[in-house]
């Protein structure tokens, strides 16, 4: 009888551990089912989205105010069209700007919103006009190397004068 109780206790402990790991994995991957209530849709176009993915955070002043719902390619403007699900509690002025940022040096990409000063607010299905694309580390490195390669070499110093 005592061995049976010990086996049940160990089994319950292992089950709780597995559930805790599952919960943490869902929180880290942004796939948790908890929703914050009603949302409204905004759209933004970017020349380069870098590593932005659906379900990425949309933040303003560091606060989570929405999520990326969908990313499409706009074959008319040849840009990435990002559709955002914004929490209905948060309203933003019409002249709000959006930029793709990175958490830390090599972290996940997210969209940062900077509110403007317009008195009129964005409504559902509106488009954010002012956007800034992602900074891609590989592009920065290649531009630096290209600039170094095309720089004229300086003459050696310390030569004889006539």
Secondary structure, DSSP 8 states (H G I E B T S, - for coil): -HHHHHHHHHHHHHHHHHHHHHHHHHHHTT------S-EEEEEEEES--TT--TT-EEEETTEEEEEEEEEEEETTTTEEEEEEEEETT---BTT-EEEEEESTTT--EEEEEE--S-SSB--TTEEE-EEE----HHHHHHHHHHHHHHS-----SS----
